[in-house]
């Protein structure tokens, strides 16, 4: 029976952590984005995030997005530099049509830093992406 279950591969969805100017506080802050590079909308998106290491774990954060149009993006959350020493995991579940998809994106510990930033054309910001 297990052999009959197919888990489709997720393509066209990316996560990014970017350094962005915060107009309200006039600061440079880090934010997490979900990018839909597909030619179709994705719906009922659930994102569960958590930072972790062998000795520490952060609180679980959950975010729901009703729909993310084709070739668009959504700002998910602000992320504090104090958790960059941890691995930061984002579990993303969504529907494309009637099919449920799930993918886990993990930014490994100490990889989120200014020296690793690259221009992300989709966002027109400098950041780090995971496909």
N, CA, C and O atoms as a GROMACS GRO file, in nm:
protein
  524
    1UNK      N    1   0.081  -0.119   0.000
    1UNK     CA    2   0.000   0.000   0.000
    1UNK      C    3   0.085   0.126   0.000
    1UNK      O    4   0.052   0.223  -0.068
    2UNK      N    5   0.196   0.125   0.076
    2UNK     CA    6   0.283   0.241   0.078
    2UNK      C    7   0.335   0.272  -0.062
    2UNK      O    8   0.352   0.388  -0.099
    3UNK      N    9   0.361   0.166  -0.139
    3UNK     CA   10   0.416   0.185  -0.272
    3UNK      C   11   0.317   0.256  -0.365
    3UNK      O   12   0.357   0.310  -0.468
    4UNK      N   13   0.190   0.256  -0.330
    4UNK     CA   14   0.088   0.320  -0.412
    4UNK      C   15   0.074   0.469  -0.385
    4UNK      O   16   0.007   0.540  -0.460
    5UNK      N   17   0.136   0.518  -0.277
    5UNK     CA   18   0.128   0.660  -0.242
    5UNK      C   19   0.237   0.734  -0.316
    5UNK      O   20   0.356   0.702  -0.304
    6UNK      N   21   0.197   0.833  -0.393
    6UNK     CA   22   0.297   0.915  -0.464
    6UNK      C   23   0.306   1.051  -0.398
    6UNK      O   24   0.205   1.117  -0.372
    7UNK      N   25   0.427   1.091  -0.371
    7UNK     CA   26   0.451   1.222  -0.314
    7UNK      C   27   0.515   1.306  -0.423
    7UNK      O   28   0.631   1.284  -0.458
    8UNK      N   29   0.441   1.403  -0.477
    8UNK     CA   30   0.495   1.480  -0.589
    8UNK      C   31   0.610   1.570  -0.547
    8UNK      O   32   0.612   1.624  -0.436
    9UNK      N   33   0.705   1.586  -0.637
    9UNK     CA   34   0.818   1.675  -0.613
    9UNK      C   35   0.773   1.820  -0.626
    9UNK      O   36   0.697   1.854  -0.717
   10UNK      N   37   0.820   1.904  -0.536
   10UNK     CA   38   0.786   2.046  -0.540
   10UNK      C   39   0.890   2.120  -0.623
   10UNK      O   40   1.010   2.109  -0.597
   11UNK      N   41   0.844   2.193  -0.722
   11UNK     CA   42   0.932   2.277  -0.803
   11UNK      C   43   0.868   2.415  -0.813
   11UNK      O   44   0.746   2.429  -0.797
   12UNK      N   45   0.949   2.515  -0.840
   12UNK     CA   46   0.897   2.648  -0.862
   12UNK      C   47   0.861   2.726  -0.736
   12UNK      O   48   0.804   2.835  -0.745
   13UNK      N   49   0.894   2.671  -0.620
   13UNK     CA   50   0.869   2.739  -0.493
   13UNK      C   51   1.004   2.761  -0.426
   13UNK      O   52   1.084   2.667  -0.416
   14UNK      N   53   1.030   2.883  -0.379
   14UNK     CA   54   1.157   2.914  -0.314
   14UNK      C   55   1.132   2.995  -0.188
   14UNK      O   56   1.033   3.067  -0.175
   15UNK      N   57   1.226   2.982  -0.094
   15UNK     CA   58   1.226   3.065   0.027
   15UNK      C   59   1.347   3.155   0.019
   15UNK      O   60   1.451   3.117  -0.036
   16UNK      N   61   1.334   3.275   0.073
   16UNK     CA   62   1.446   3.369   0.076
   16UNK      C   63   1.451   3.440   0.210
   16UNK      O   64   1.347   3.469   0.270
   17UNK      N   65   1.572   3.468   0.255
   17UNK     CA   66   1.594   3.555   0.370
   17UNK      C   67   1.669   3.675   0.315
   17UNK      O   68   1.776   3.662   0.255
   18UNK      N   69   1.612   3.794   0.336
   18UNK     CA   70   1.671   3.915   0.278
   18UNK      C   71   1.695   4.020   0.386
   18UNK      O   72   1.629   4.023   0.490
   19UNK      N   73   1.790   4.106   0.357
   19UNK     CA   74   1.816   4.222   0.441
   19UNK      C   75   1.748   4.339   0.373
   19UNK      O   76   1.778   4.372   0.258
   20UNK      N   77   1.654   4.402   0.444
   20UNK     CA   78   1.566   4.502   0.383
   20UNK      C   79   1.555   4.624   0.473
   20UNK      O   80   1.555   4.613   0.596
   21UNK      N   81   1.544   4.740   0.410
   21UNK     CA   82   1.530   4.863   0.487
   21UNK      C   83   1.388   4.873   0.542
   21UNK      O   84   1.290   4.859   0.469
   22UNK      N   85   1.378   4.897   0.672
   22UNK     CA   86   1.250   4.914   0.739
   22UNK      C   87   1.222   5.064   0.747
   22UNK      O   88   1.286   5.135   0.825
   23UNK      N   89   1.129   5.112   0.667
   23UNK     CA   90   1.097   5.255   0.660
   23UNK      C   91   1.045   5.309   0.793
   23UNK      O   92   1.077   5.421   0.832
   24UNK      N   93   0.965   5.229   0.863
   24UNK     CA   94   0.904   5.273   0.988
   24UNK      C   95   1.008   5.305   1.095
   24UNK      O   96   0.999   5.407   1.163
   25UNK      N   97   1.106   5.217   1.109
   25UNK     CA   98   1.206   5.233   1.215
   25UNK      C   99   1.341   5.283   1.163
   25UNK      O  100   1.434   5.304   1.241
   26UNK      N  101   1.351   5.302   1.032
   26UNK     CA  102   1.475   5.345   0.969
   26UNK      C  103   1.591   5.254   1.008
   26UNK      O  104   1.698   5.300   1.049
   27UNK      N  105   1.568   5.121   0.995
   27UNK     CA  106   1.669   5.021   1.027
   27UNK      C  107   1.681   4.922   0.911
   27UNK      O  108   1.597   4.918   0.822
   28UNK      N  109   1.787   4.844   0.914
   28UNK     CA  110   1.804   4.733   0.820
   28UNK      C  111   1.763   4.607   0.894
   28UNK      O  112   1.827   4.570   0.992
   29UNK      N  113   1.658   4.541   0.848
   29UNK     CA  114   1.604   4.424   0.916
   29UNK      C  115   1.603   4.304   0.822
   29UNK      O  116   1.604   4.320   0.700
   30UNK      N  117   1.599   4.186   0.880
   30UNK     CA  118   1.596   4.061   0.804
   30UNK      C  119   1.452   4.010   0.795
   30UNK      O  120   1.378   4.010   0.894
   31UNK      N  121   1.413   3.967   0.675
   31UNK     CA  122   1.278   3.916   0.652
   31UNK      C  123   1.283   3.787   0.571
   31UNK      O  124   1.376   3.763   0.494
   32UNK      N  125   1.182   3.704   0.591
   32UNK     CA  126   1.167   3.578   0.518
   32UNK      C  127   1.055   3.596   0.416
   32UNK      O  128   0.949   3.648   0.447
   33UNK      N  129   1.080   3.551   0.292
   33UNK     CA  130   0.982   3.557   0.185
   33UNK      C  131   0.959   3.418   0.128
   33UNK      O  132   1.048   3.334   0.126
   34UNK      N  133   0.836   3.396   0.080
   34UNK     CA  134   0.802   3.277   0.002
   34UNK      C  135   0.777   3.325  -0.140
   34UNK      O  136   0.701   3.419  -0.163
   35UNK      N  137   0.843   3.260  -0.237
   35UNK     CA  138   0.829   3.301  -0.377
   35UNK      C  139   0.764   3.188  -0.457
   35UNK      O  140   0.808   3.074  -0.452
   36UNK      N  141   0.659   3.223  -0.529
   36UNK     CA  142   0.591   3.129  -0.619
   36UNK      C  143   0.637   3.161  -0.761
   36UNK      O  144   0.590   3.258  -0.821
   37UNK      N  145   0.727   3.081  -0.814
   37UNK     CA  146   0.778   3.102  -0.950
   37UNK      C  147   0.703   3.015  -1.052
   37UNK      O  148   0.745   3.003  -1.167
   38UNK      N  149   0.594   2.956  -1.008
   38UNK     CA  150   0.512   2.873  -1.096
   38UNK      C  151   0.425   2.962  -1.186
   38UNK      O  152   0.407   3.081  -1.160
   39UNK      N  153   0.372   2.904  -1.289
   39UNK     CA  154   0.280   2.974  -1.379
   39UNK      C  155   0.136   2.959  -1.334
   39UNK      O  156   0.043   2.999  -1.404
   40UNK      N  157   0.116   2.902  -1.215
   40UNK     CA  158  -0.018   2.883  -1.159
   40UNK      C  159  -0.021   2.932  -1.014
   40UNK      O  160   0.083   2.938  -0.948
   41UNK      N  161  -0.139   2.966  -0.968
   41UNK     CA  162  -0.157   3.005  -0.828
   41UNK      C  163  -0.138   2.884  -0.738
   41UNK      O  164  -0.163   2.770  -0.779
   42UNK      N  165  -0.095   2.909  -0.614
   42UNK     CA  166  -0.098   2.805  -0.512
   42UNK      C  167  -0.189   2.856  -0.402
   42UNK      O  168  -0.198   2.976  -0.376
   43UNK      N  169  -0.258   2.762  -0.336
   43UNK     CA  170  -0.363   2.800  -0.242
   43UNK      C  171  -0.346   2.728  -0.109
   43UNK      O  172  -0.275   2.629  -0.097
   44UNK      N  173  -0.417   2.783  -0.008
   44UNK     CA  174  -0.421   2.725   0.127
   44UNK      C  175  -0.280   2.691   0.176
   44UNK      O  176  -0.251   2.577   0.211
   45UNK      N  177  -0.194   2.791   0.176
   45UNK     CA  178  -0.054   2.772   0.211
   45UNK      C  179  -0.038   2.780   0.363
   45UNK      O  180  -0.088   2.873   0.427
   46UNK      N  181   0.030   2.682   0.419
   46UNK     CA  182   0.062   2.680   0.561
   46UNK      C  183   0.213   2.672   0.575
   46UNK      O  184   0.277   2.584   0.516
   47UNK      N  185   0.270   2.763   0.653
   47UNK     CA  186   0.414   2.765   0.676
   47UNK      C  187   0.437   2.750   0.826
   47UNK      O  188   0.383   2.826   0.906
   48UNK      N  189   0.517   2.652   0.861
   48UNK     CA  190   0.552   2.627   1.001
   48UNK      C  191   0.704   2.644   1.010
   48UNK      O  192   0.780   2.575   0.943
   49UNK      N  193   0.748   2.738   1.095
   49UNK     CA  194   0.892   2.763   1.105
   49UNK      C  195   0.940   2.746   1.248
   49UNK      O  196   0.867   2.764   1.345
   50UNK      N  197   1.069   2.710   1.257
   50UNK     CA  198   1.130   2.691   1.388
   50UNK      C  199   1.282   2.691   1.372
   50UNK      O  200   1.336   2.636   1.276
   51UNK      N  201   1.350   2.755   1.467
   51UNK     CA  202   1.495   2.749   1.474
   51UNK      C  203   1.535   2.638   1.569
   51UNK      O  204   1.467   2.613   1.669
   52UNK      N  205   1.647   2.570   1.538
   52UNK     CA  206   1.686   2.458   1.623
   52UNK      C  207   1.836   2.429   1.614
   52UNK      O  208   1.902   2.460   1.515
   53UNK      N  209   1.886   2.370   1.720
   53UNK     CA  210   2.022   2.314   1.725
   53UNK      C  211   2.013   2.196   1.820
   53UNK      O  212   1.904   2.158   1.864
   54UNK      N  213   2.128   2.137   1.851
   54UNK     CA  214   2.126   2.024   1.945
   54UNK      C  215   2.084   2.068   2.084
   54UNK      O  216   2.027   1.989   2.160
   55UNK      N  217   2.111   2.195   2.120
   55UNK     CA  218   2.084   2.242   2.256
   55UNK      C  219   1.970   2.341   2.268
   55UNK      O  220   1.918   2.362   2.378
   56UNK      N  221   1.930   2.403   2.158
   56UNK     CA  222   1.827   2.508   2.163
   56UNK      C  223   1.719   2.484   2.058
   56UNK      O  224   1.742   2.425   1.953
   57UNK      N  225   1.600   2.532   2.093
   57UNK     CA  226   1.488   2.529   2.000
   57UNK      C  227   1.406   2.655   2.022
   57UNK      O  228   1.382   2.695   2.136
   58UNK      N  229   1.363   2.718   1.914
   58UNK     CA  230   1.279   2.836   1.927
   58UNK      C  231   1.132   2.795   1.928
   58UNK      O  232   1.098   2.680   1.903
   59UNK      N  233   1.049   2.890   1.957
   59UNK     CA  234   0.905   2.870   1.951
   59UNK      C  235   0.865   2.842   1.806
   59UNK      O  236   0.925   2.895   1.713
   60UNK      N  237   0.764   2.759   1.788
   60UNK     CA  238   0.711   2.730   1.654
   60UNK      C  239   0.626   2.848   1.610
   60UNK      O  240   0.543   2.898   1.686
   61UNK      N  241   0.645   2.892   1.487
   61UNK     CA  242   0.568   3.001   1.428
   61UNK      C  243   0.487   2.944   1.313
   61UNK      O  244   0.540   2.869   1.232
   62UNK      N  245   0.359   2.980   1.305
   62UNK     CA  246   0.272   2.932   1.197
   62UNK      C  247   0.215   3.051   1.122
   62UNK      O  248   0.177   3.152   1.182
   63UNK      N  249   0.209   3.038   0.992
   63UNK     CA  250   0.155   3.146   0.907
   63UNK      C  251   0.070   3.081   0.799
   63UNK      O  252   0.111   2.982   0.738
   64UNK      N  253  -0.047   3.137   0.775
   64UNK     CA  254  -0.135   3.089   0.669
   64UNK      C  255  -0.151   3.198   0.564
   64UNK      O  256  -0.167   3.315   0.596
   65UNK      N  257  -0.147   3.156   0.440
   65UNK     CA  258  -0.173   3.246   0.328
   65UNK      C  259  -0.282   3.179   0.244
   65UNK      O  260  -0.268   3.063   0.206
   66UNK      N  261  -0.389   3.250   0.217
   66UNK     CA  262  -0.499   3.191   0.142
   66UNK      C  263  -0.459   3.155  -0.001
   66UNK      O  264  -0.489   3.045  -0.049
   67UNK      N  265  -0.390   3.248  -0.068
   67UNK     CA  266  -0.352   3.224  -0.207
   67UNK      C  267  -0.229   3.307  -0.241
   67UNK      O  268  -0.213   3.419  -0.193
   68UNK      N  269  -0.143   3.250  -0.325
   68UNK     CA  270  -0.026   3.322  -0.374
   68UNK      C  271  -0.028   3.309  -0.526
   68UNK      O  272  -0.006   3.201  -0.581
   69UNK      N  273  -0.055   3.421  -0.595
   69UNK     CA  274  -0.066   3.417  -0.741
   69UNK      C  275   0.061   3.368  -0.809
   69UNK      O  276   0.170   3.370  -0.752
   70UNK      N  277   0.045   3.324  -0.933
   70UNK     CA  278   0.158   3.282  -1.014
   70UNK      C  279   0.261   3.394  -1.022
   70UNK      O  280   0.225   3.511  -1.029
   71UNK      N  281   0.388   3.357  -1.021
   71UNK     CA  282   0.499   3.452  -1.035
   71UNK      C  283   0.490   3.569  -0.938
   71UNK      O  284   0.503   3.685  -0.978
   72UNK      N  285   0.467   3.539  -0.811
   72UNK     CA  286   0.458   3.644  -0.709
   72UNK      C  287   0.528   3.597  -0.582
   72UNK      O  288   0.588   3.489  -0.579
   73UNK      N  289   0.521   3.678  -0.480
   73UNK     CA  290   0.586   3.645  -0.354
   73UNK      C  291   0.508   3.705  -0.238
   73UNK      O  292   0.423   3.792  -0.257
   74UNK      N  293   0.539   3.655  -0.117
   74UNK     CA  294   0.474   3.705   0.004
   74UNK      C  295   0.578   3.715   0.114
   74UNK      O  296   0.662   3.626   0.130
   75UNK      N  297   0.573   3.826   0.189
   75UNK     CA  298   0.660   3.842   0.306
   75UNK      C  299   0.598   3.759   0.418
   75UNK      O  300   0.482   3.776   0.453
   76UNK      N  301   0.679   3.670   0.475
   76UNK     CA  302   0.630   3.576   0.575
   76UNK      C  303   0.649   3.628   0.717
   76UNK      O  304   0.554   3.633   0.795
   77UNK      N  305   0.772   3.666   0.750
   77UNK     CA  306   0.800   3.707   0.888
   77UNK      C  307   0.933   3.781   0.894
   77UNK      O  308   1.017   3.770   0.806
   78UNK      N  309   0.948   3.856   1.001
   78UNK     CA  310   1.078   3.915   1.033
   78UNK      C  311   1.156   3.807   1.106
   78UNK      O  312   1.098   3.730   1.184
   79UNK      N  313   1.287   3.800   1.083
   79UNK     CA  314   1.370   3.701   1.152
   79UNK      C  315   1.484   3.775   1.219
   79UNK      O  316   1.552   3.856   1.157
   80UNK      N  317   1.506   3.746   1.346
   80UNK     CA  318   1.605   3.818   1.426
   80UNK      C  319   1.743   3.753   1.412
   80UNK      O  320   1.753   3.630   1.414
   81UNK      N  321   1.847   3.833   1.399
   81UNK     CA  322   1.983   3.778   1.385
   81UNK      C  323   2.026   3.686   1.500
   81UNK      O  324   2.118   3.606   1.482
   82UNK      N  325   1.963   3.696   1.615
   82UNK     CA  326   1.998   3.606   1.726
   82UNK      C  327   1.975   3.458   1.691
   82UNK      O  328   2.037   3.371   1.752
   83UNK      N  329   1.886   3.429   1.596
   83UNK     CA  330   1.859   3.288   1.561
   83UNK      C  331   1.943   3.241   1.442
   83UNK      O  332   1.927   3.126   1.399
   84UNK      N  333   2.031   3.325   1.388
   84UNK     CA  334   2.114   3.284   1.274
   84UNK      C  335   2.215   3.178   1.312
   84UNK      O  336   2.265   3.106   1.224
   85UNK      N  337   2.247   3.165   1.440
   85UNK     CA  338   2.340   3.061   1.485
   85UNK      C  339   2.270   2.925   1.492
   85UNK      O  340   2.334   2.822   1.514
   86UNK      N  341   2.138   2.925   1.473
   86UNK     CA  342   2.058   2.802   1.469
   86UNK      C  343   2.026   2.768   1.324
   86UNK      O  344   2.032   2.855   1.237
   87UNK      N  345   1.991   2.644   1.299
   87UNK     CA  346   1.932   2.609   1.170
   87UNK      C  347   1.787   2.656   1.174
   87UNK      O  348   1.719   2.638   1.276
   88UNK      N  349   1.740   2.715   1.066
   88UNK     CA  350   1.603   2.767   1.062
   88UNK      C  351   1.524   2.692   0.954
   88UNK      O  352   1.554   2.701   0.835
   89UNK      N  353   1.423   2.618   1.000
   89UNK     CA  354   1.345   2.530   0.913
   89UNK      C  355   1.208   2.593   0.884
   89UNK      O  356   1.143   2.647   0.973
   90UNK      N  357   1.168   2.584   0.757
   90UNK     CA  358   1.037   2.632   0.713
   90UNK      C  359   0.969   2.518   0.639
   90UNK      O  360   1.012   2.479   0.530
   91UNK      N  361   0.862   2.464   0.698
   91UNK     CA  362   0.786   2.358   0.635
   91UNK      C  363   0.666   2.422   0.566
   91UNK      O  364   0.583   2.487   0.629
   92UNK      N  365   0.659   2.403   0.434
   92UNK     CA  366   0.557   2.469   0.354
   92UNK      C  367   0.465   2.364   0.293
   92UNK      O  368   0.511   2.273   0.224
   93UNK      N  369   0.335   2.378   0.318
   93UNK     CA  370   0.233   2.291   0.258
   93UNK      C  371   0.138   2.379   0.179
   93UNK      O  372   0.104   2.489   0.222
   94UNK      N  373   0.094   2.330   0.063
   94UNK     CA  374   0.003   2.409  -0.020
   94UNK      C  375  -0.070   2.318  -0.119
   94UNK      O  376  -0.030   2.205  -0.144
   95UNK      N  377  -0.176   2.373  -0.175
   95UNK     CA  378  -0.249   2.305  -0.282
   95UNK      C  379  -0.217   2.372  -0.414
   95UNK      O  380  -0.215   2.495  -0.425
   96UNK      N  381  -0.193   2.289  -0.513
   96UNK     CA  382  -0.185   2.334  -0.652
   96UNK      C  383  -0.293   2.255  -0.723
   96UNK      O  384  -0.281   2.134  -0.742
   97UNK      N  385  -0.401   2.324  -0.762
   97UNK     CA  386  -0.518   2.252  -0.810
   97UNK      C  387  -0.575   2.172  -0.694
   97UNK      O  388  -0.598   2.227  -0.586
   98UNK      N  389  -0.598   2.043  -0.716
   98UNK     CA  390  -0.650   1.957  -0.611
   98UNK      C  391  -0.543   1.872  -0.545
   98UNK      O  392  -0.574   1.784  -0.464
   99UNK      N  393  -0.417   1.897  -0.578
   99UNK     CA  394  -0.306   1.817  -0.525
   99UNK      C  395  -0.236   1.890  -0.410
   99UNK      O  396  -0.204   2.008  -0.420
  100UNK      N  397  -0.214   1.818  -0.300
  100UNK     CA  398  -0.142   1.872  -0.185
  100UNK      C  399   0.008   1.851  -0.205
  100UNK      O  400   0.051   1.743  -0.244
  101UNK      N  401   0.085   1.954  -0.179
  101UNK     CA  402   0.231   1.949  -0.188
  101UNK      C  403   0.290   1.991  -0.054
  101UNK      O  404   0.228   2.064   0.023
  102UNK      N  405   0.411   1.943  -0.028
  102UNK     CA  406   0.481   1.981   0.094
  102UNK      C  407   0.631   1.980   0.067
  102UNK      O  408   0.683   1.891   0.000
  103UNK      N  409   0.698   2.081   0.122
  103UNK     CA  410   0.843   2.089   0.109
  103UNK      C  411   0.901   2.157   0.233
  103UNK      O  412   0.841   2.250   0.288
  104UNK      N  413   1.017   2.109   0.275
  104UNK     CA  414   1.087   2.168   0.388
  104UNK      C  415   1.211   2.241   0.337
  104UNK      O  416   1.292   2.184   0.264
  105UNK      N  417   1.224   2.367   0.377
  105UNK     CA  418   1.340   2.449   0.343
  105UNK      C  419   1.416   2.473   0.472
  105UNK      O  420   1.357   2.514   0.572
  106UNK      N  421   1.547   2.449   0.473
  106UNK     CA  422   1.627   2.471   0.593
  106UNK      C  423   1.747   2.560   0.561
  106UNK      O  424   1.830   2.527   0.477
  107UNK      N  425   1.754   2.673   0.630
  107UNK     CA  426   1.871   2.759   0.625
  107UNK      C  427   1.962   2.709   0.737
  107UNK      O  428   1.932   2.725   0.855
  108UNK      N  429   2.074   2.649   0.699
  108UNK     CA  430   2.164   2.591   0.798
  108UNK      C  431   2.222   2.698   0.888
  108UNK      O  432   2.230   2.815   0.851
  109UNK      N  433   2.264   2.657   1.008
  109UNK     CA  434   2.321   2.748   1.107
  109UNK      C  435   2.438   2.827   1.047
  109UNK      O  436   2.522   2.773   0.976
  110UNK      N  437   2.440   2.954   1.078
  110UNK     CA  438   2.547   3.047   1.039
  110UNK      C  439   2.561   3.071   0.889
  110UNK      O  440   2.665   3.119   0.844
  111UNK      N  441   2.458   3.039   0.811
  111UNK     CA  442   2.464   3.068   0.666
  111UNK      C  443   2.394   3.198   0.631
  111UNK      O  444   2.415   3.254   0.523
  112UNK      N  445   2.310   3.248   0.722
  112UNK     CA  446   2.244   3.376   0.698
  112UNK      C  447   2.336   3.484   0.750
  112UNK      O  448   2.345   3.510   0.870
  113UNK      N  449   2.406   3.548   0.656
  113UNK     CA  450   2.498   3.656   0.691
  113UNK      C  451   2.523   3.741   0.568
  113UNK      O  452   2.506   3.696   0.455
  114UNK      N  453   2.563   3.864   0.592
  114UNK     CA  454   2.578   3.960   0.483
  114UNK      C  455   2.673   3.912   0.375
  114UNK      O  456   2.652   3.941   0.257
  115UNK      N  457   2.777   3.839   0.411
  115UNK     CA  458   2.873   3.791   0.312
  115UNK      C  459   2.815   3.692   0.212
  115UNK      O  460   2.872   3.673   0.105
  116UNK      N  461   2.702   3.630   0.245
  116UNK     CA  462   2.638   3.532   0.156
  116UNK      C  463   2.525   3.591   0.072
  116UNK      O  464   2.463   3.519  -0.006
  117UNK      N  465   2.497   3.719   0.086
  117UNK     CA  466   2.384   3.780   0.015
  117UNK      C  467   2.413   3.794  -0.134
  117UNK      O  468   2.524   3.829  -0.174
  118UNK      N  469   2.311   3.765  -0.214
  118UNK     CA  470   2.316   3.782  -0.360
  118UNK      C  471   2.188   3.851  -0.402
  118UNK      O  472   2.086   3.842  -0.334
  119UNK      N  473   2.193   3.921  -0.516
  119UNK     CA  474   2.073   3.989  -0.565
  119UNK      C  475   1.969   3.885  -0.606
  119UNK      O  476   1.998   3.793  -0.682
  120UNK      N  477   1.848   3.902  -0.555
  120UNK     CA  478   1.734   3.816  -0.590
  120UNK      C  479   1.645   3.899  -0.681
  120UNK      O  480   1.576   3.990  -0.634
  121UNK      N  481   1.646   3.868  -0.809
  121UNK     CA  482   1.573   3.949  -0.908
  121UNK      C  483   1.424   3.958  -0.877
  121UNK      O  484   1.363   4.064  -0.891
  122UNK      N  485   1.366   3.847  -0.836
  122UNK     CA  486   1.222   3.845  -0.807
  122UNK      C  487   1.183   3.949  -0.705
  122UNK      O  488   1.078   4.013  -0.717
  123UNK      N  489   1.267   3.968  -0.604
  123UNK     CA  490   1.237   4.061  -0.495
  123UNK      C  491   1.305   4.196  -0.512
  123UNK      O  492   1.269   4.294  -0.446
  124UNK      N  493   1.402   4.202  -0.600
  124UNK     CA  494   1.487   4.321  -0.618
  124UNK      C  495   1.552   4.360  -0.485
  124UNK      O  496   1.563   4.477  -0.451
  125UNK      N  497   1.596   4.257  -0.413
  125UNK     CA  498   1.664   4.272  -0.284
  125UNK      C  499   1.779   4.173  -0.276
  125UNK      O  500   1.782   4.074  -0.349
  126UNK      N  501   1.873   4.202  -0.188
  126UNK     CA  502   1.984   4.111  -0.165
  126UNK      C  503   1.946   4.013  -0.055
  126UNK      O  504   1.894   4.052   0.050
  127UNK      N  505   1.973   3.885  -0.081
  127UNK     CA  506   1.939   3.784   0.018
  127UNK      C  507   1.995   3.649  -0.016
  127UNK      O  508   2.083   3.636  -0.101
  128UNK      N  509   1.943   3.547   0.052
  128UNK     CA  510   1.983   3.408   0.037
  128UNK      C  511   1.858   3.331   0.001
  128UNK      O  512   1.753   3.349   0.063
  129UNK      N  513   1.867   3.244  -0.100
  129UNK     CA  514   1.750   3.165  -0.139
  129UNK      C  515   1.777   3.017  -0.125
  129UNK      O  516   1.892   2.971  -0.129
  130UNK      N  517   1.669   2.942  -0.108
  130UNK     CA  518   1.671   2.797  -0.111
  130UNK      C  519   1.562   2.753  -0.207
  130UNK      O  520   1.448   2.801  -0.199
  131UNK      N  521   1.596   2.663  -0.297
  131UNK     CA  522   1.498   2.610  -0.394
  131UNK      C  523   1.445   2.477  -0.345
  131UNK      O  524   1.362   2.416  -0.412
   0.00000   0.00000   0.00000
